[in-house]
Amino acid sequence: MKGFAWVLGSFLLLSLASAPALAAGPLDGIGKAIPKAPPITNPVEETTKKVKEVVDEVSKPVEETTKKVKEVVDQVAKATDEVAKATEEVAKGGGGTAGNATGASQPSGSTPAAAAPSGSKVAPKAVGSRTGVARASNRRGKARSRSTRENPEQDVDEVAAAGNTIEPARVKGTQIIAPATDEDAAGGSDLSRTGAQILGWLVVASWLLGIGSALVWRARTRVGAISS
Amino acid sequence: MIISRQSLILAAVILGALILEAVILWWFFGGSGSDDNPTSRDSLPEARLEETAGCGSISLAGGEGNSSFVRGSHYAIEVPAAWEGDLDGSVVTLTKRNGRATLSIGRARPGELSGALDDLRDSLRRTYPRLEVTRVEPILIDGCPARWILGRAANRRGARLSFEGVVVSAPTGNFVMAGFRERGAEPQLDFELSRTIRSVEFLVADARARS
């Protein structure tokens, strides 16, 4: 009896459910071509594009500022080179009367570059100043003077100072994506980093929500216990 | 104070959430290991200074027509992809094109390697006020005995750097190398730097080459 009632009930339910559809007749869309679905866009790619646009906008003024700073540094380097050349010429001419006159007119130790022996190519102080400028300048410049250093310690200083050419990637909490010279390296790591940050904040937010709801639930049970 | 079962469950849930969060955060931000704590050394060989019979090379890989190498005085170093090399006097500087890393090699003070290493450390300390050397190890570069230091620093522009420096006792003299990369920029740069440092080939002395 029960089985019969179940079967009957199921039949009734099915007929009730299909009645409006049958009454409405064939569907309008049947037989027609299926409209083209909108292209599936990857939200990650869209987000990446937007982030890149923002980053490009941010990096433009940074690049402009960097260019200006480089120009200033180049100008300073040129001026320093000119001073060094002039000093070198004075040092070369130091063997004659001019050198004696220089040595006599200047207090001792005030201009060691001018007082350098004529055999040396560049006076020590001039080399030091040029090295200092070289540290601040961009090392990728191909037009730099190819100086030869006789002292290996100057090589060590230049090697050690190479890290000063690296510019910080983070500006006020925003990570500037590296230029697309190494696309697989730069894009992947930055994208994963952004995703990790979003996920981290999501975890923190859900954790806070959980604590809040747990506290509310606990307070409600206490109130219920007191009221009862 | 009676601790109910519900309270225990609540505490366990909160503790579990905390542990899960810590694990996830560590996985994403701290799990790369070599990123902020450059201690991974899977590329540089372990030090066995007695194995120095094959120090140097008779012919350099960067000699004829090999554009992927930059040749300096008595040495050649490979220029990785997306890097460019520049020879300035006796110093070769390789720079990643996006400016996130640089590696330089030049001559060091002749004599004991410890003296050259002291020079490098002193120069690094002078250049970077917040310098922290985390490891110092003896290694082999192109079969030559070397000392390798690893650490971190911050440069004048405020970039947080990881660096590795090497002083090598090559057949034609001592050489110094220092590689810098920005921490957190590209973790694989650590491997690139180590691989590039290992790519250096030192020319043996002329007498040995002729023989």
Contacts between the chains, C-beta under 8 A, distances in Angstrom:
chain1	res1	chain2	res2	distance
A	134	B	88	7.6
A	135	B	127	7.8
A	139	B	86	5.9
A	139	B	88	7.3
A	139	B	93	4.7
A	139	B	95	6.0
A	139	B	102	7.1
A	139	B	104	8.0
A	140	B	84	6.4
A	140	B	86	6.2
A	140	B	95	5.4
A	141	B	86	7.9
A	142	B	86	6.8
A	144	B	86	7.9
A	144	B	88	6.1
A	146	B	87	7.4
A	146	B	88	6.3
A	146	B	89	5.8
A	147	B	88	7.3
A	147	B	89	4.9
A	148	B	89	4.9
A	148	B	90	6.6
A	149	B	89	5.6
A	149	B	90	6.1
A	149	B	91	7.9
A	152	B	106	7.3
A	152	B	107	4.0
A	152	B	108	5.6
A	152	B	109	5.4
A	152	B	110	7.2
A	152	B	173	7.9
A	152	B	174	7.5
A	153	B	109	6.3
A	153	B	119	6.2
A	153	B	123	7.9
A	155	B	89	8.0
A	155	B	90	5.8
A	155	B	91	5.4
A	155	B	106	3.1
A	155	B	107	4.6
A	155	B	108	7.0
A	155	B	176	6.7
A	156	B	106	6.8
A	156	B	108	5.9
A	156	B	109	7.4
A	156	B	116	7.8
A	156	B	119	5.0
A	156	B	120	5.8
A	156	B	123	5.0
A	156	B	176	5.2
A	157	B	123	5.1
A	157	B	126	7.9
A	157	B	127	7.6
A	158	B	88	7.6
A	158	B	91	5.1
A	158	B	104	6.7
A	158	B	106	6.3
A	159	B	91	6.3
A	159	B	104	4.1
A	159	B	105	6.7
A	159	B	106	4.8
A	159	B	120	7.7
A	159	B	123	7.7
A	159	B	176	5.2
A	159	B	177	6.9
A	159	B	178	4.7
A	160	B	120	6.4
A	160	B	123	3.9
A	160	B	124	4.9
A	160	B	126	7.8
A	160	B	127	5.2
A	160	B	165	7.6
A	160	B	178	5.5
A	161	B	123	7.7
A	161	B	127	5.0
A	162	B	93	5.9
A	162	B	102	4.7
A	162	B	103	7.4
A	162	B	104	4.1
A	162	B	178	6.2
A	162	B	180	6.2
A	163	B	102	6.6
A	163	B	127	7.4
A	163	B	128	6.9
A	163	B	153	6.8
A	163	B	155	5.2
A	163	B	159	8.0
A	163	B	161	5.1
A	163	B	163	6.1
A	163	B	178	7.3
A	163	B	180	3.4
A	164	B	127	6.9
A	164	B	155	4.8
A	164	B	156	5.4
A	164	B	157	6.9
A	165	B	95	6.9
A	165	B	99	7.2
A	165	B	102	5.7
A	166	B	99	6.4
A	166	B	100	6.6
A	166	B	101	7.1
A	166	B	102	6.3
A	166	B	155	6.2
A	166	B	157	7.2
A	166	B	159	4.8
A	166	B	161	6.3
A	166	B	180	5.9
A	166	B	181	7.4
A	166	B	182	5.4
A	167	B	99	5.8
A	167	B	157	5.4
A	167	B	159	6.1
A	168	B	157	5.8
A	168	B	158	4.8
A	168	B	159	4.0
A	168	B	160	7.4
A	168	B	182	7.0
A	169	B	100	7.0
A	169	B	159	7.5
A	169	B	182	5.9
A	169	B	184	7.5
A	169	B	185	5.2
A	170	B	184	7.8
A	178	B	98	3.9
A	178	B	99	7.8
A	178	B	100	6.0
A	178	B	185	6.8
A	178	B	186	7.2
A	179	B	97	7.2
A	179	B	98	4.9
A	181	B	82	5.2
A	181	B	97	4.2
A	181	B	98	5.3
A	182	B	81	7.6
A	182	B	82	4.2
A	182	B	96	7.5
A	182	B	97	7.3
A	182	B	98	6.3
A	182	B	186	7.9
A	185	B	82	7.6
A	185	B	186	5.2
A	185	B	188	6.2
A	185	B	189	8.0
A	186	B	98	6.5
A	186	B	186	6.8
A	189	B	185	7.8
A	189	B	186	5.5
A	189	B	187	6.7
A	189	B	188	7.8
A	192	B	28	8.0
A	196	B	28	3.5
A	196	B	29	6.6
A	199	B	24	6.8
A	199	B	28	6.8
A	200	B	24	7.0
A	200	B	25	5.5
A	200	B	28	6.4
A	200	B	29	7.3
A	203	B	20	7.4
A	203	B	21	4.7
A	203	B	24	5.6
A	203	B	25	7.4
A	204	B	21	6.8
A	206	B	17	7.9
A	207	B	17	5.0
A	207	B	18	7.2
A	207	B	21	5.7
A	210	B	13	7.2
A	210	B	14	7.3
A	210	B	17	6.0
A	211	B	14	6.4
A	214	B	10	5.4
A	214	B	13	7.3
A	214	B	14	7.2
A	218	B	6	7.7
A	218	B	10	7.0
A	221	B	6	7.6
